[in-house]
Amino acid sequence: MATTAASNPSLVQKMRGLSGEVVKFGIVGLSGVVINFAVFWVCINGLGLASLRSNIVATVIAIATNYLGYRYWLYRDRDAASRKREITLFLVYSGIGMLIETGVLGFSVYVLGLDSHYEQLGAKVIGLAVATVFRFISYRTWVFKAVPEQAPAQDANGTSGRDLAAQAELLLAAEQIRYAPAE
């Protein structure tokens, strides 16, 4: 059976594709981080909210903006047949990421006693880093699923279109050799 580079990419091609995806994920994520930290800082300093409440408000706003970036830029070519399922899973995994981030912040503030604004930002950075790894894996694996490749159609004998094409190429090559002019 003949395979092409498009149907069976090499490890290098897979790594290039993954690195491009990681870069785009990072760009969308970085915009979310900027929004997250800006809203967090405004909630703590401007509105006087407690750190955990500020974190939840900031993360929810960042989740909403990140969804738009992921859906319409990074994963725009992925299967969007069921947006309701996608949004539900996105919110579930984003919520788990928010719990990870808030848990690290809460541990830092209430267990370790690191409650200055800068210590809270440091804890937020650590929690966000752990949550980001979780989100990347869950989004690309379960939320924005790749469109599955179509299996080649098979005829009554169980021969696929690719097999037929490979057999036809072999027959043509044999015919050209058979009728090649003698020298």
ChimeraX attribute file (.defattr): number of C-alpha atoms within 10 A of each C-alpha:
attribute: neighborCount
match mode: 1-to-1
recipient: residues
	/A:1	9
	/A:2	10
	/A:3	11
	/A:4	8
	/A:5	8
	/A:6	8
	/A:7	9
	/A:8	10
	/A:9	12
	/A:10	11
	/A:11	9
	/A:12	9
	/A:13	13
	/A:14	12
	/A:15	12
	/A:16	12
	/A:17	11
	/A:18	12
	/A:19	12
	/A:20	13
	/A:21	16
	/A:22	15
	/A:23	12
	/A:24	17
	/A:25	20
	/A:26	15
	/A:27	16
	/A:28	19
	/A:29	23
	/A:30	13
	/A:31	14
	/A:32	22
	/A:33	20
	/A:34	12
	/A:35	19
	/A:36	25
	/A:37	19
	/A:38	13
	/A:39	20
	/A:40	25
	/A:41	20
	/A:42	14
	/A:43	19
	/A:44	17
	/A:45	13
	/A:46	10
	/A:47	11
	/A:48	11
	/A:49	16
	/A:50	11
	/A:51	22
	/A:52	18
	/A:53	14
	/A:54	22
	/A:55	26
	/A:56	18
	/A:57	16
	/A:58	23
	/A:59	27
	/A:60	16
	/A:61	14
	/A:62	22
	/A:63	22
	/A:64	14
	/A:65	17
	/A:66	22
	/A:67	19
	/A:68	12
	/A:69	20
	/A:70	18
	/A:71	18
	/A:72	12
	/A:73	13
	/A:74	20
	/A:75	20
	/A:76	12
	/A:77	13
	/A:78	16
	/A:79	15
	/A:80	17
	/A:81	9
	/A:82	8
	/A:83	13
	/A:84	10
	/A:85	12
	/A:86	19
	/A:87	15
	/A:88	12
	/A:89	17
	/A:90	21
	/A:91	17
	/A:92	13
	/A:93	21
	/A:94	25
	/A:95	18
	/A:96	15
	/A:97	24
	/A:98	23
	/A:99	17
	/A:100	20
	/A:101	25
	/A:102	24
	/A:103	16
	/A:104	20
	/A:105	28
	/A:106	23
	/A:107	13
	/A:108	19
	/A:109	18
	/A:110	10
	/A:111	9
	/A:112	10
	/A:113	12
	/A:114	17
	/A:115	16
	/A:116	10
	/A:117	13
	/A:118	10
	/A:119	15
	/A:120	21
	/A:121	18
	/A:122	15
	/A:123	23
	/A:124	23
	/A:125	17
	/A:126	16
	/A:127	22
	/A:128	23
	/A:129	15
	/A:130	14
	/A:131	22
	/A:132	20
	/A:133	11
	/A:134	16
	/A:135	21
	/A:136	16
	/A:137	12
	/A:138	17
	/A:139	18
	/A:140	15
	/A:141	11
	/A:142	13
	/A:143	25
	/A:144	23
	/A:145	15
	/A:146	14
	/A:147	11
	/A:148	8
	/A:149	7
	/A:150	6
	/A:151	8
	/A:152	11
	/A:153	10
	/A:154	13
	/A:155	10
	/A:156	6
	/A:157	6
	/A:158	9
	/A:159	12
	/A:160	16
	/A:161	14
	/A:162	16
	/A:163	16
	/A:164	15
	/A:165	13
	/A:166	15
	/A:167	14
	/A:168	12
	/A:169	12
	/A:170	12
	/A:171	12
	/A:172	12
	/A:173	11
	/A:174	12
	/A:175	11
	/A:176	11
	/A:177	10
	/A:178	10
	/A:179	8
	/A:180	9
	/A:181	7
	/A:182	5
	/A:183	3
